[in-house]
Amino acid sequence: MNKKIITIALALALPFAVFAFPGGQDGDHIQGHKGDRVERLTKELNLTPEQTSQLTQVFQEEQAKREAIRKETDQRLQTVLTPEQMTKFEELKKQRHEKWQKRHQEKKDKSAK
């Protein structure tokens, strides 16, 4: 039963690891990505300035909700996992993020060629 809880907790929390460890300092990478998305959509959809502003607001609210979910998940995990398990869980998140960064950088390098 305990292993099932841990497995479920990991499965729920790991997708949010990217948000816990953004690629740039202080979340610059994530914010930059969102800005690029708004800019791209503005051009592709021929959005008005008002629509662009509204779209930016939607994405900011989405990010805030994701952050709140991540924090709540972390709090809940701390009530389920032992301190040792929590330490190992944090290490797993770090490893997953490093692996993601490596793949992301490889894609960037390929597209730059």
Backbone bond lengths (Angstrom), bond angles and torsions (degrees), N, CA, C in turn:
res aa  C-N    CA-C-N  psi(-1)  N-CA   C-N-CA  omega(-1)  CA-C   N-CA-C  phi
1 M - - - 1.451 - - 1.531 110.27 -
2 N 1.346 116.12 -45.74 1.466 120.90 -179.18 1.526 110.46 -61.68
3 K 1.341 117.25 -39.89 1.465 120.67 178.98 1.524 110.79 -65.00
4 K 1.323 116.65 -36.58 1.467 120.39 178.47 1.527 110.09 -63.92
5 I 1.312 116.84 -42.59 1.462 121.17 179.81 1.517 110.09 -63.01
6 I 1.315 116.18 -44.32 1.467 120.33 179.65 1.525 109.88 -63.98
7 T 1.313 116.74 -43.99 1.465 120.75 179.84 1.520 110.75 -61.45
8 I 1.306 116.70 -44.23 1.465 120.59 179.22 1.528 109.98 -64.66
9 A 1.326 116.37 -43.87 1.464 120.13 179.51 1.519 110.89 -60.75
10 L 1.315 117.21 -42.91 1.470 120.80 178.38 1.526 110.93 -64.62
11 A 1.313 115.98 -43.50 1.463 119.55 -179.14 1.527 111.38 -62.98
12 L 1.312 116.53 -35.26 1.463 120.10 179.77 1.519 112.10 -77.64
13 A 1.315 116.65 -34.70 1.464 119.76 -172.82 1.521 113.91 -88.35
14 L 1.303 118.98 -32.22 1.458 120.43 -174.40 1.524 114.18 -60.45
15 P 1.327 119.83 -37.73 1.465 117.25 177.38 1.525 113.24 -60.71
16 F 1.310 116.97 -22.25 1.458 120.04 -179.56 1.522 112.16 -89.69
17 A 1.317 116.46 -2.14 1.466 120.21 -179.39 1.522 111.39 -60.52
18 V 1.306 115.90 -33.43 1.467 119.22 178.99 1.525 110.15 -60.43
19 F 1.306 117.04 -37.90 1.458 120.54 179.80 1.521 111.88 -75.38
20 A 1.312 115.52 -25.64 1.453 119.06 178.56 1.518 111.43 -74.12
21 F 1.336 116.33 -27.11 1.455 121.40 -177.83 1.519 109.84 -131.74
22 P 1.327 117.88 75.56 1.457 119.22 -179.27 1.524 111.30 -64.29
23 G 1.339 115.74 156.66 1.452 121.32 -174.61 1.511 114.86 -67.19
24 G 1.315 118.77 -33.03 1.451 121.19 -178.60 1.507 111.42 -101.89
25 Q 1.324 115.67 175.41 1.454 118.82 177.60 1.517 110.08 -71.44
26 D 1.302 115.98 138.56 1.466 123.00 177.32 1.518 112.79 51.49
27 G 1.336 116.74 33.09 1.451 119.91 176.05 1.510 114.35 77.80
28 D 1.340 118.40 12.72 1.459 120.67 -179.64 1.520 111.65 -56.94
29 H 1.314 116.08 -40.57 1.459 120.01 -177.18 1.526 110.50 -62.13
30 I 1.322 116.64 -46.99 1.456 120.40 -178.84 1.528 109.83 -64.24
31 Q 1.317 117.15 -46.66 1.459 119.69 179.66 1.523 110.94 -62.90
32 G 1.318 116.86 -39.14 1.452 120.74 177.67 1.513 111.02 -62.74
33 H 1.321 115.99 -41.21 1.461 120.82 178.42 1.521 110.68 -62.13
34 K 1.320 116.32 -43.30 1.465 119.60 179.04 1.523 110.53 -63.56
35 G 1.325 116.25 -41.26 1.458 120.27 178.40 1.517 111.10 -62.79
36 D 1.337 116.64 -41.50 1.464 120.83 177.45 1.522 110.42 -61.72
37 R 1.314 116.06 -39.78 1.468 119.97 -178.93 1.521 110.16 -65.11
38 V 1.323 116.57 -43.95 1.468 119.53 179.22 1.528 110.05 -63.77
39 E 1.322 115.01 -43.44 1.468 119.63 179.62 1.533 111.08 -61.04
40 R 1.326 116.35 -45.63 1.465 121.26 -179.93 1.524 110.67 -63.36
41 L 1.332 116.44 -46.19 1.461 119.76 -179.65 1.532 111.72 -65.99
42 T 1.319 116.20 -34.65 1.468 119.87 177.87 1.521 109.78 -60.05
43 K 1.319 116.17 -43.92 1.473 120.24 -179.87 1.519 111.42 -71.37
44 E 1.339 116.70 -49.11 1.464 121.06 -174.60 1.525 112.89 -66.91
45 L 1.325 116.62 -34.01 1.467 120.67 -177.73 1.520 112.75 -100.96
46 N 1.343 115.49 -0.98 1.464 120.52 -179.16 1.539 110.60 53.62
47 L 1.321 115.14 53.95 1.464 120.71 -176.95 1.522 111.09 -75.97
48 T 1.319 115.13 148.45 1.458 120.50 173.80 1.530 107.96 -76.23
49 P 1.332 117.85 162.67 1.470 119.56 176.19 1.540 112.17 -56.32
50 E 1.320 116.50 -36.81 1.467 119.78 178.71 1.530 110.64 -65.10
51 Q 1.333 116.86 -42.98 1.462 120.60 178.42 1.528 111.00 -64.52
52 T 1.323 116.53 -39.96 1.462 120.85 178.39 1.520 110.06 -60.79
53 S 1.314 116.48 -43.39 1.459 120.94 178.68 1.528 111.04 -63.46
54 Q 1.318 115.82 -43.16 1.462 120.15 179.64 1.529 110.92 -65.56
55 L 1.327 116.38 -40.18 1.459 120.82 179.09 1.525 110.64 -63.66
56 T 1.321 115.89 -42.10 1.464 120.44 176.89 1.520 110.07 -58.59
57 Q 1.315 116.56 -43.95 1.466 121.61 179.24 1.529 111.08 -62.32
58 V 1.322 117.40 -42.18 1.466 121.45 179.18 1.529 110.03 -59.97
59 F 1.345 116.41 -46.21 1.456 119.92 -179.01 1.528 111.90 -67.66
60 Q 1.315 117.40 -34.48 1.472 120.25 177.19 1.527 110.55 -66.65
61 E 1.331 116.66 -41.16 1.463 120.44 177.93 1.524 110.52 -65.51
62 E 1.332 116.37 -39.68 1.457 120.60 177.42 1.528 110.13 -59.66
63 Q 1.320 117.22 -45.80 1.469 121.62 179.95 1.526 110.98 -62.18
64 A 1.325 116.82 -41.25 1.465 120.47 179.55 1.534 110.70 -63.79
65 K 1.324 116.78 -40.11 1.467 120.52 178.68 1.522 110.84 -65.94
66 R 1.332 116.59 -41.54 1.465 120.04 178.61 1.529 110.44 -62.46
67 E 1.316 115.89 -42.05 1.471 120.56 179.38 1.538 110.45 -63.25
68 A 1.327 116.71 -41.60 1.469 120.35 179.13 1.529 110.51 -64.07
69 I 1.316 116.71 -40.97 1.467 120.67 178.26 1.526 110.02 -64.36
70 R 1.331 116.85 -41.97 1.462 120.87 179.73 1.527 110.95 -61.49
71 K 1.327 116.06 -44.48 1.469 119.85 179.62 1.526 111.23 -64.50
72 E 1.323 116.45 -42.85 1.463 120.07 178.98 1.528 110.19 -63.23
73 T 1.315 116.45 -41.60 1.465 120.62 178.82 1.519 110.44 -61.74
74 D 1.331 116.48 -45.00 1.464 119.89 178.33 1.525 111.32 -59.30
75 Q 1.322 117.05 -42.80 1.466 120.93 179.58 1.529 110.80 -63.16
76 R 1.323 115.38 -43.02 1.468 119.44 -179.07 1.525 110.88 -67.51
77 L 1.334 116.02 -38.07 1.464 119.19 178.21 1.523 111.19 -62.10
78 Q 1.319 116.63 -37.47 1.459 120.42 -179.98 1.523 111.93 -65.22
79 T 1.322 117.26 -25.71 1.467 119.62 177.42 1.519 111.74 -82.43
80 V 1.349 116.63 -20.41 1.463 121.03 -177.86 1.529 111.44 -94.97
81 L 1.315 116.66 -43.08 1.461 121.23 -174.11 1.529 111.38 -89.58
82 T 1.324 114.89 150.31 1.460 119.69 173.29 1.531 107.66 -74.05
83 P 1.345 117.91 164.28 1.471 119.16 177.51 1.533 112.74 -56.48
84 E 1.324 117.11 -38.03 1.465 120.56 178.77 1.529 110.67 -65.39
85 Q 1.325 115.72 -43.48 1.459 120.27 179.12 1.528 110.66 -65.44
86 M 1.307 115.69 -38.24 1.459 119.69 179.79 1.525 110.26 -64.63
87 T 1.336 116.54 -40.37 1.464 120.81 177.87 1.524 109.94 -61.55
88 K 1.326 115.91 -45.53 1.470 119.81 179.37 1.531 110.19 -65.19
89 F 1.308 116.95 -39.65 1.464 121.42 178.08 1.524 110.56 -59.44
90 E 1.323 117.01 -44.55 1.470 120.95 178.61 1.527 110.69 -61.97
91 E 1.316 116.43 -37.98 1.469 120.40 177.49 1.530 110.43 -65.79
92 L 1.320 116.82 -41.24 1.469 120.20 176.83 1.523 111.16 -61.02
93 K 1.324 116.49 -41.04 1.467 120.08 177.73 1.526 110.34 -62.11
94 K 1.327 115.58 -42.45 1.460 120.33 -179.88 1.530 110.15 -62.58
95 Q 1.332 116.60 -45.07 1.461 120.39 179.28 1.522 111.24 -62.37
96 R 1.315 116.24 -42.23 1.471 120.60 179.67 1.522 109.92 -62.77
97 H 1.316 116.65 -41.10 1.463 120.26 179.92 1.525 110.78 -65.50
98 E 1.318 116.71 -42.52 1.458 120.00 179.16 1.526 110.91 -61.98
99 K 1.326 115.90 -40.64 1.464 120.79 177.78 1.531 110.07 -63.89
100 W 1.329 117.03 -42.73 1.464 121.81 178.14 1.526 109.85 -61.78
101 Q 1.332 116.61 -44.93 1.461 120.45 -179.37 1.524 110.90 -59.86
102 K 1.319 115.64 -42.44 1.465 120.13 -179.47 1.525 110.44 -62.22
103 R 1.334 116.92 -47.27 1.471 120.52 178.53 1.521 110.87 -62.28
104 H 1.324 115.98 -42.55 1.468 121.11 -179.33 1.529 110.38 -62.46
105 Q 1.316 116.76 -42.75 1.462 120.93 179.88 1.521 110.65 -66.38
106 E 1.337 116.98 -39.32 1.469 120.46 178.30 1.526 110.40 -62.16
107 K 1.330 117.09 -41.32 1.472 120.36 177.89 1.520 110.46 -64.09
108 K 1.327 116.27 -41.57 1.459 120.93 178.88 1.520 110.86 -62.20
109 D 1.333 115.89 -42.96 1.457 120.53 -179.58 1.533 111.07 -64.20
110 K 1.342 116.53 -41.08 1.458 120.11 179.42 1.526 111.47 -65.13
111 S 1.320 116.81 -41.46 1.464 119.52 -178.04 1.531 111.82 -72.68
112 A 1.324 117.55 -21.26 1.459 121.10 179.65 1.534 111.01 -78.57
113 K 1.328 116.98 -18.53 1.476 120.39 -177.46 1.498 112.54 -79.21
